[in-house]
Amino acid sequence: MNTEATLNQEIKHKWLQVVAFIEDNFEKKPDLNAILFLIGIRELGELPEKTFTKEEKTQLMHIANCRVLSFSGYYQKAGTNQKGWPEWENMKPLPNLNIFEQENILRQHIIEYFESEEIFTFK
């Protein structure tokens, strides 16, 4: 088995563990967007007393995307805005990838996020 195939199997295995971990804790099987939404909330650091507006949900997804893509140097945290929400600066152009490739990169970086933040220990 070649190295790339082994790496892809390892990522797939870890991704399924992330999904199972979230499903166990929230009693609902998440998709990629739901996981990014949860990362966005975690990066915000607080829950509002009200539900998030549609615009805020979009901003939380953007925060999560920037946070996980920061592992590859695409984004760097630039500070916080007047509402206390994290702001990110694009450091280099994102590659032109198809949707499958985009999802794979996000999954890899979400796994890295879970590892670096010590949210979950992979087996």
Residue pairs with C-beta under 8 A, 6 or more apart in sequence:
11 104
11 107
11 108
11 111
14 111
14 122
15 107
15 110
15 111
17 120
17 122
17 123
18 35
18 110
18 111
18 114
18 120
19 29
19 30
19 35
21 114
21 119
21 120
22 30
22 34
22 35
22 38
23 29
23 30
28 34
30 38
32 103
32 106
32 107
32 110
33 61
35 110
36 61
36 64
36 65
36 68
36 106
36 110
37 57
37 60
37 61
37 64
38 64
39 63
39 64
39 67
39 68
39 110
39 113
40 59
40 60
40 61
40 62
40 63
40 64
40 67
41 47
41 60
42 117
43 63
43 64
43 67
43 86
44 60
44 63
44 84
44 85
44 86
46 84
48 56
52 60
59 85
62 88
63 85
63 86
63 88
65 106
66 74
66 75
66 77
66 86
66 88
67 75
67 77
67 86
67 88
67 113
68 106
68 109
68 110
68 112
68 113
69 75
69 94
69 105
69 106
69 109
70 76
70 77
70 88
71 109
71 112
71 113
71 116
72 105
72 109
73 91
73 92
74 90
74 91
74 92
74 94
75 88
75 89
75 90
75 91
76 88
76 89
76 91
77 86
77 87
77 88
77 89
78 87
78 88
78 89
79 86
79 87
80 86
80 87
81 87
97 105
111 122
113 119
114 120
114 122
115 122
